Amino acid sequence: MARIPLENQLCLQGILYVLYNDVSWQLLPLELGFGSGQTCWRRPGRWHEVGVFEALSAVP
């Protein structure tokens, strides 16, 4: 069974939740709907691969 990718906005919210609440990735509650901590931990790497951060830094 193929997994449906989590929306980027939900991943970003999960990342911000972890940073704001100073919890480990493993403690990100699935009930919040942000996906697993592992998913949120991996997503910035994928964003980097496709050039998201470079594009953001190029915005004046």
Secondary structure, DSSP 8 states (H G I E B T S, - for coil): -------HHHHHHHHHHHHHHT--GGG--GGGTS--HHHHHHHHHHHHHTTHHHHHHT--
